[in-house]
Every structure is written in C-alpha cells, then in structure tokens.
Amino acid sequence: MTVHQLTTNQDLDPTRLREAFGVFPSGVVAVAAEVDGSLVGLAASSFTSVSLEPALVSFSVANSSRTWSTLRRAEHLGLTVLADHQDAVCRQLAGPVESRFDGLDVTTTGHGAATLDEGLAMFDCSIYREVQAGDHTIVILRLHAVEHPDTSLPLVFHRSGFTHLREGLEVAAR
C-alpha cells in the first residue's frame, strides 16, 4: 500500500483546483425560463439529483452570473439534460445572451419553464432553496413534472472539455 502525503494550502490556487475538479466527469443541463417575455438560460455542469421525497435536484451557479439574477425571478425553471451530440448547444447557451436560443426548438410551459425539445430528460421545477457556498450558489429545485423521451447518451463535461460515452460506457474525448 502506498501512502500519499497531501500538501496543504499551496495546492489550492484556482488553476490547480479547476484541473483537480475537472477529473470528475459530469453531465450538462440547460436551465431556462421565460422571464418578462424573453427566454433566459444558461448551461450548468453541476447538476445532480438530491432527493426522491420530496423530488429535488440541484445545480450550482457562479455568484457573479448576471443571467442567474434574471433567471431566478421566474415562477418555474426548465432543466434539460443535454444529449451527447449537443456540445454546440451547450457552447451556445454559454455564449452571448442575445443569441443563446437562436435556432433551438424550445417548449415553454404555462408557468414559464423552458426546455429544449431535443434533450434526454426535461424537468419543470421551482426554486426550493438557495445556499450560498463560496463564490457559487447551490440552487435546490423542487420537481413538478418530468419527461424523458430520449434514450441517447448524455453530454459529458470532463477535464474542461466535452466527451461522450461509448458502447460499454467507456469515455472518449472529443
């Protein structure tokens, strides 16, 4: 058995942390809603399930996000789990605010939750709780409806880039 000594503090610079956090692959979701008559949205790679009873999920967003300050005013939010072929969609949702939804097929509920029509799973939710956590906010969402029409593989974010799962669930870099 090999024993490794972890060094303290000097390893906590932001670049090294980003690299270390990036070794853990994560799925990617679009978070979107209609706010004041306009579609508003962002991409998040920190999505996770939280609870079955009550049905809760979460994602994290930077405290500096101007998009979140608008999006959080929505009555309901739509979450879409992105498919492995939607890396360009993810980049678009992270790009200029005024063109995030250009050319995308979106469905909006009566409560304002917006989901992408080609996602693997779509959730209609509302904010359950927000927890300040350093330079991010953990947003916990209560689910009101779910649809999962697609059985494709998910888009995966790993080591600061997109990858996809292949048959047998091996990961291949794009």
C-alpha positions in Angstrom: 0.0 0.0 0.0 1.3 3.4 -1.0 0.7 6.3 1.4 0.5 9.8 -0.2 1.0 12.9 1.8 -1.4 15.7 0.6 0.2 19.1 0.9 -1.8 21.9 2.3 -2.7 25.4 1.0 -0.1 25.7 -1.8 -2.2 23.3 -3.9 -5.3 25.5 -3.6 -4.7 28.0 -6.3 -7.6 28.4 -8.7 -5.9 26.8 -11.7 -4.9 23.7 -9.9 -8.3 23.4 -8.3 -10.1 23.7 -11.7 -7.8 20.9 -13.0 -8.5 18.7 -10.0 -12.2 19.3 -10.1 -12.2 18.5 -13.8 -11.1 14.9 -13.3 -14.6 14.2 -12.2 -16.9 13.9 -15.3 -20.4 15.4 -15.1 -23.4 15.7 -17.2 -24.6 19.0 -18.6 -28.0 20.7 -18.3 -29.7 23.7 -19.8 -31.5 25.8 -17.2 -34.1 28.1 -18.8 -37.3 30.0 -18.4 -39.3 32.8 -20.0 -38.8 36.0 -17.9 -40.5 39.2 -18.8 -41.4 37.8 -22.2 -37.9 36.7 -23.2 -36.1 33.3 -23.0 -33.3 33.4 -20.5 -31.0 30.4 -19.9 -27.6 29.0 -19.0 -25.6 25.8 -19.2 -24.6 24.1 -15.9 -22.3 21.1 -15.4 -23.0 20.7 -11.7 -26.5 19.1 -11.9 -27.3 16.3 -9.5 -30.2 14.5 -8.1 -30.8 15.3 -4.4 -34.0 13.6 -3.1 -36.8 11.4 -4.2 -39.2 12.5 -1.5 -39.7 15.4 -2.0 -38.4 15.2 -5.5 -35.4 17.6 -5.6 -32.4 18.2 -7.9 -29.7 20.9 -7.7 -27.1 22.8 -9.7 -24.5 25.4 -8.8 -24.1 28.8 -10.4 -21.4 31.5 -10.0 -22.5 34.4 -7.8 -21.2 36.7 -10.5 -23.8 35.3 -13.0 -25.9 38.1 -14.4 -28.1 35.5 -16.1 -28.9 33.8 -12.8 -30.0 37.2 -11.3 -32.7 37.4 -14.0 -33.5 33.6 -14.3 -34.1 33.2 -10.6 -37.1 35.6 -10.9 -39.0 33.0 -13.0 -42.0 31.2 -11.4 -40.8 27.9 -12.8 -37.5 26.8 -14.4 -37.0 24.2 -17.1 -34.0 21.9 -16.9 -32.9 19.9 -19.9 -30.3 17.1 -19.7 -28.2 17.6 -22.9 -27.5 14.6 -25.2 -24.0 13.7 -26.4 -24.5 15.4 -29.8 -25.4 18.8 -28.2 -22.0 20.2 -27.3 -22.6 23.1 -29.8 -25.9 23.8 -28.0 -24.0 23.9 -24.7 -21.5 26.3 -26.1 -24.3 28.5 -27.5 -26.0 28.6 -24.1 -22.7 29.8 -22.5 -22.3 32.4 -25.2 -23.7 35.9 -25.9 -27.0 36.3 -24.0 -28.9 37.7 -27.0 -28.3 34.6 -29.2 -28.4 31.7 -26.7 -31.7 30.3 -28.1 -31.2 31.1 -31.8 -32.2 28.2 -33.9 -33.1 26.0 -30.9 -36.5 24.3 -30.6 -37.8 25.2 -27.1 -41.1 24.4 -25.4 -42.3 26.8 -22.6 -44.9 25.7 -20.1 -47.8 28.0 -18.8 -45.6 28.7 -15.7 -42.7 29.8 -17.8 -40.3 26.8 -17.6 -38.5 26.4 -20.9 -36.9 23.1 -22.1 -35.1 22.2 -25.2 -37.1 19.8 -27.4 -34.1 17.5 -28.2 -33.0 16.8 -24.6 -32.6 13.5 -22.9 -34.8 14.5 -20.0 -36.8 17.6 -19.2 -37.8 18.8 -15.8 -40.3 21.5 -14.8 -39.2 22.9 -11.4 -39.3 25.8 -9.0 -36.7 27.1 -6.6 -36.8 25.2 -3.3 -33.8 26.8 -1.6 -30.6 28.7 -2.5 -27.5 28.0 -0.4 -24.5 30.4 -0.6 -21.3 28.4 -0.9 -18.2 30.5 -1.5 -18.1 32.0 -5.0 -21.2 29.9 -6.1 -24.8 29.4 -5.0 -26.2 25.9 -4.8 -29.7 26.0 -6.2 -32.0 23.3 -5.0 -35.1 22.8 -7.2 -38.4 21.1 -6.5 -39.6 19.0 -9.4 -43.2 19.4 -10.6 -43.0 17.3 -13.8 -40.5 15.1 -15.7 -40.3 13.8 -19.2 -37.5 11.5 -20.5 -38.3 10.6 -24.1 -34.7 10.1 -25.4 -32.5 7.1 -24.7 -29.4 8.5 -26.2 -26.2 9.0 -24.2 -25.6 12.2 -22.2 -23.2 15.1 -23.0 -20.3 14.8 -20.5 -18.0 17.6 -19.3 -14.6 16.3 -18.3 -11.1 18.0 -18.0 -12.5 21.3 -19.2 -13.9 19.8 -22.4 -16.8 17.7 -23.8 -16.5 13.9 -24.0 -19.1 11.3 -24.7 -19.8 7.8 -23.5 -19.3 4.9 -26.0 -20.8 1.5 -26.0 -19.8 -0.2 -22.8 -19.7 3.2 -21.1 -16.1 4.0 -21.8 -15.3 7.7 -22.1 -13.8 9.1 -25.3 -12.6 12.6 -25.7 -13.9 14.9 -28.5 
